[in-house]
Amino acid sequence: MKQFFGAVIFLFLATGTLQAESLLPDRVFIPIYTGHYYEVPSDETQPQDFPPGVYGSWDNRILSLDYGFGILNDSFQDLAFQVSIGKGWDLGPDAVVGVFWGYRRAFDDTASNTEGLSFPAFYATYKNVFINTVGGVVDGTLQGIVTFGLKFDLTPR
């Protein structure tokens, strides 16, 4: 996993002109609410619905893909980082839909009890709001999360 992200960072630096404005994200996302649709046994830490954090997106870079990085509290209130690679498509001047693959890991994962989480996701934005959903079938049941929040464009799409 580390080699993959090292290669992505190398390609980003090697194939583009490194200018100060290229380091700033094109979009900033602030999650407001995360709904969990899975059952957690009552004797385990219950997930939280407010995941404070900030996430940046660099759009249409290497291979015309979007790259993201953020710092946030995960569902178990562990401070975590998240990286993603994906693609978004414009549906009009104010709407975008897309898919991404993400990886999230808590810096100190005592509550979340995980060594990192890799996930596919779908997202949509309209004006200054976003929604994304992550999920799948685990042990025969549908599980996942839906996150809502605010989006701020720093550069035109």
C-alpha positions as CSV (number, residue, x, y, z in Angstrom):
1,M,0.0,0.0,0.0
2,K,2.8,2.4,0.9
3,Q,4.5,1.7,-2.4
4,F,1.4,2.5,-4.3
5,F,0.9,5.9,-2.7
6,G,4.6,6.6,-3.0
7,A,4.4,5.9,-6.8
8,V,1.3,8.2,-7.1
9,I,3.1,11.1,-5.3
10,F,6.2,10.5,-7.5
11,L,4.1,10.6,-10.7
12,F,2.4,13.8,-9.5
13,L,5.6,15.5,-8.9
14,A,7.4,14.1,-11.9
15,T,4.8,14.8,-14.6
16,G,3.5,18.2,-13.6
17,T,5.0,21.5,-13.1
18,L,5.4,22.1,-9.5
19,Q,3.9,25.5,-8.9
20,A,2.5,26.9,-5.6
21,E,-1.0,27.0,-7.0
22,S,-0.9,23.3,-7.9
23,L,-0.3,22.4,-4.3
24,L,-3.6,24.0,-3.2
25,P,-6.7,21.8,-3.4
26,D,-9.4,22.6,-6.0
27,R,-12.1,21.7,-3.6
28,V,-12.5,21.5,0.2
29,F,-15.0,19.3,1.9
30,I,-16.2,19.5,5.5
31,P,-18.3,16.5,6.7
32,I,-21.3,17.5,8.9
33,Y,-23.2,14.2,9.5
34,T,-22.4,10.5,9.0
35,G,-25.2,8.0,9.2
36,H,-24.2,4.3,9.8
37,Y,-26.3,1.5,8.4
38,Y,-25.0,-1.5,10.2
39,E,-25.5,-3.0,13.6
40,V,-22.8,-2.7,16.2
41,P,-23.1,-5.1,19.2
42,S,-24.0,-3.1,22.3
43,D,-20.8,-4.1,24.1
44,E,-18.7,-2.5,21.5
45,T,-17.9,1.2,21.0
46,Q,-20.8,2.8,19.1
47,P,-20.0,4.9,16.1
48,Q,-20.4,8.6,16.2
49,D,-22.5,10.6,13.7
50,F,-20.4,13.8,13.8
51,P,-17.0,13.3,12.1
52,P,-15.3,16.7,12.3
53,G,-12.5,17.2,9.8
54,V,-11.5,18.7,6.5
55,Y,-10.7,17.1,3.1
56,G,-9.1,18.5,0.0
57,S,-9.5,17.4,-3.6
58,W,-7.1,18.0,-6.4
59,D,-9.1,17.5,-9.6
60,N,-8.1,16.3,-13.1
61,R,-4.4,15.7,-12.4
62,I,-2.4,12.7,-13.4
63,L,-4.3,10.5,-15.9
64,S,-7.2,13.0,-15.5
65,L,-8.1,11.6,-12.1
66,D,-9.0,13.3,-8.9
67,Y,-6.8,12.9,-5.8
68,G,-7.8,13.6,-2.2
69,F,-6.3,13.9,1.3
70,G,-7.9,14.8,4.5
71,I,-7.7,14.7,8.3
72,L,-10.8,13.9,10.3
73,N,-12.2,12.1,13.3
74,D,-13.4,8.7,12.2
75,S,-16.7,7.1,13.3
76,F,-15.0,6.0,16.6
77,Q,-13.5,9.5,17.2
78,D,-10.0,8.5,16.4
79,L,-8.0,11.1,14.6
80,A,-7.4,9.6,11.1
81,F,-6.1,10.5,7.7
82,Q,-7.8,9.6,4.4
83,V,-6.5,9.5,0.9
84,S,-8.5,8.8,-2.3
85,I,-8.3,8.4,-6.1
86,G,-11.3,8.8,-8.2
87,K,-13.2,10.5,-11.0
88,G,-16.1,13.0,-11.1
89,W,-18.3,13.9,-14.0
90,D,-20.1,17.2,-14.5
91,L,-23.9,16.9,-14.8
92,G,-24.3,20.6,-15.3
93,P,-22.8,23.9,-13.9
94,D,-23.7,23.0,-10.3
95,A,-23.8,19.2,-10.1
96,V,-21.1,16.4,-10.1
97,V,-21.3,12.7,-9.6
98,G,-18.4,10.4,-9.2
99,V,-16.7,7.3,-7.8
100,F,-13.5,7.0,-5.7
101,W,-11.4,4.5,-4.0
102,G,-10.3,5.6,-0.5
103,Y,-8.0,4.4,2.3
104,R,-8.5,5.6,5.8
105,R,-6.4,4.9,8.9
106,A,-6.5,6.2,12.4
107,F,-3.2,7.6,13.8
108,D,-3.9,5.8,17.1
109,D,-6.5,3.1,16.3
110,T,-7.4,2.0,19.8
111,A,-11.2,2.5,19.5
112,S,-11.7,1.6,15.8
113,N,-9.5,-1.5,16.2
114,T,-8.5,-1.5,12.6
115,E,-5.2,-1.4,10.7
116,G,-6.8,0.7,7.9
117,L,-9.9,0.7,5.8
118,S,-9.9,0.4,2.1
119,F,-13.2,1.2,0.4
120,P,-15.0,2.1,-2.9
121,A,-17.5,4.9,-2.7
122,F,-19.9,7.0,-4.7
123,Y,-20.5,10.7,-4.3
124,A,-22.6,13.6,-5.6
125,T,-22.3,17.3,-5.1
126,Y,-24.8,20.1,-5.8
127,K,-23.7,23.7,-5.4
128,N,-22.1,23.8,-1.9
129,V,-23.3,20.4,-0.5
130,F,-22.1,16.8,-0.9
131,I,-23.2,13.3,-0.1
132,N,-21.1,10.2,-0.4
133,T,-21.9,6.6,0.4
134,V,-19.6,3.7,1.2
135,G,-20.9,0.2,1.6
136,G,-21.0,-3.4,0.8
137,V,-22.2,-6.8,1.9
138,V,-20.5,-8.2,5.0
139,D,-21.5,-11.6,6.4
140,G,-24.6,-11.5,4.3
141,T,-25.9,-8.1,5.5
142,L,-25.7,-4.6,3.8
143,Q,-23.4,-2.4,5.8
144,G,-21.9,1.1,5.3
145,I,-22.1,4.8,5.9
146,V,-23.6,7.9,4.2
147,T,-21.9,11.2,4.8
148,F,-23.4,14.7,4.2
149,G,-21.4,17.9,4.3
150,L,-20.3,21.2,2.8
151,K,-18.2,21.7,-0.3
152,F,-16.2,24.8,-1.2
153,D,-14.8,25.3,-4.7
154,L,-11.4,27.0,-4.6
155,T,-11.0,26.8,-8.4
156,P,-13.6,26.5,-11.1
157,R,-14.3,22.9,-12.2
